[in-house]
Amino acid sequence: MKGRYWIGILCLIILIGFLFLGDKLFGKQAYIAVEVNRTEMVHLAAADQGIAAAVCVLKENERQERKRQEYIAELIKNMSLEEKLAQMMILTNEKDIISDILNRYQPGGILLFAKDFTGNTTKQVQSRVDTLQSYMTYPLFVTVDEEGGQVSRISGMAVDRGERNETAQGQTLRQSSDEAHDKLPEFQSARVLYGSGDLEAVQADTIVKSDFLMSMGINLNFGPVADVVKSRTAYMYDRSASGVAQETAEYVSVVVKSMGDSGIGSCLKHFPGYGNNVNTHTTYAKDSKSLETYQSEDFLPFETGIASGADMVMVSHIVMEAVDGENPASLSPAVHELLRNELGFTGVVIADDLNMRAVLNSMTLEKATEAALTAGNDMVFSADLMKSMKGAKQALTAGEITEQQVDKAVARILRLKMKLGLIDY
């Protein structure tokens, strides 16, 4: 023991000598060598601590992911086939948005229109949403198209008389002194907002909008528009941010990140890019652009939005002739393979509203639903739940999709509902 003690004392003296008199006692080179080694040891120790912390974070993330997967699998196991298929539907028709249907079928979500807001206060809309959610075992996506500009569903809302309302950014909502209620402030279109050259304004507008929608129980807004539109006469011109792909991508990134920070779901639209095409609500549209043009221009805002954390991608009814000259993109397996494989999107894919003439001019809603699910969409908008359910069942019966594929789609839907805080696990 005494020998070890004196050896320890000697080592301590040598170390002190190196630290304080190293260059004098042992020469400058020896002193520098000790200093370098000591610094390296400190850096290695710090690096080891950093690696250990990173490993802990990775292990915790893996644990949470396993927990999510197990819970999602348990939820799906307890669902009937009808409930799973209904989870793939977002209801758009008032006749279906009633307690009996919501309670029995458990649809994935509902879409609100201007009529659901006009003349109503935020409290009235929230009260209705809360009532609808009370019928659900699996909470609804409560969705809206609130882009701003010409696509604004909330512009006709009322402010409670005598009530002072403020948004999260401190913008005071106007109030009326008489029986008529003032309208809420309007949100600007993407073209106007991005055209101002102020990305902070884009961010602020998105946060105000998202917080306002969430205050009414709305948890998913179908935006941003990720289309690159050059022609001033094009249908989508005002709704798009720019005719330059890089600029549109910049706008999309800011909006998606701001929506994510606010906690509301986002949806890039309208893949593979609407371009300068006509209105598919009323007619059929084909785009003859080359795949190379799509890849170098139209895909860029979608790729950027996906990298920024977009939750959904909406697929348009434009016929992408470079990939599938026969089917609208929304009904094309080849277009969906591009989205999944080339762009690497792993979230929820939804077809644009099947109740548009670009689709219904050539097929029934049942057949359109069958084709949309066969193409690879996780969700569809349903203007008639019974017809949509019939089409989904036809796809299963015909072997065009399997129940395992349905389960995968439902798993993506439930995972997003977890992310948005609709389902606890």
Secondary structure by P-SEA (a helix, b strand, c coil): caaaaaaaaaaaaaaaaaaccccccccaaaaaaaaaaaaaaaaaaaaaaaaaaaaaaaaaaaaaaaaaaaaaaaaaaaccaaaaaaaabbbcccccccaaaaaacccccccccccccccccaaaaaaaaaaaaaacccccccccccccccccccccccccccbbbbcccccccccccccbbbbcbbbbcaaaaaaaccaaaaaaaaaaaaaaaaaaccccccccccccccccccccccccccccaaaaaaaaaaaaaaaaaacbbbbbccccccccccccccbbbbbcccaaaaaaccaaaaaaaaaacccbbbbcccccccccccccccccaaaaaaaaccccccccccccccccccccccccaaaaaaaaaaacccbbbbccaaaaaaaaaaaaaaccccaaaaaaaaaaaaaaaaaaccccc
